[in-house]
């Protein structure tokens, strides 16, 4: 009967919810209180991200257990560099640097987005949406913002270090459901600071929660103590919020998200 089918369907949903909750309990029991997905920059490697940002997060969040995921970008032939092959989330057709935004391969952006959204979904199933974070540097920062904007969940937070919101990301016309922290050097000769300010201003105008901090005289690859401290405060604040009991459990912050 239809009632029997409805009963089985409801039982199936309840079992899925129970399985999800058990996974989260086991993750917390084994000390995996938050998951951070680190996205390296153009020409970078997962090892480098793990050694720099992975270790930094463990020091910045001593009271939290941090699970770090470092996906690797595929090795691509880069058009603007005469086909030189390097790890890259997407191809560049131009090398304008401080003159403006680069023209990129939108097909690669879409492929990368779908792949990383799959990584995000696995971590959400493990620890819950508001305990999953994205942190990307340079091209990885641009990618992190793109993934967060298209994600059906409101995650714990996204950090864009020395990157910007791409035009292809802004073209979606949707706000980022996840709070954004961006950091940029005012002397950056790879991705100009004005481009980051302009693009993140557009993302904010769409209704996103965006905090942008810039540092005078800082170049694209120079280390910054200010950035480390800022990221540490951002993570601690967001983790504390995710630990506070509230309605909804932080599953999804976008109405109708499941249909996207």
Secondary structure, DSSP 4 states (H G I P E B T S, - for coil): -HHHHHHHHHHHHHHHHHHHHHHHHHHHHTT--EEEEEE--TT--HHHHIIIIIHHHHHHTTTS-EEEE---PPEEEEGGGTTEEEE-SS-BS---GGGSPPPB-HHHHHHHHHHHHHHHHHHHHHH-GGGEEEEEETHHHHHHHHHHHH-SS--SEEEEES----HHHHTT----SS-EEEEEETT-SSS-HHHHHHHHHHHHHTT--EEEEEETT--SS---HHHHHHHHHHHHHHHHHHHS--TTTTS--STTGGG-
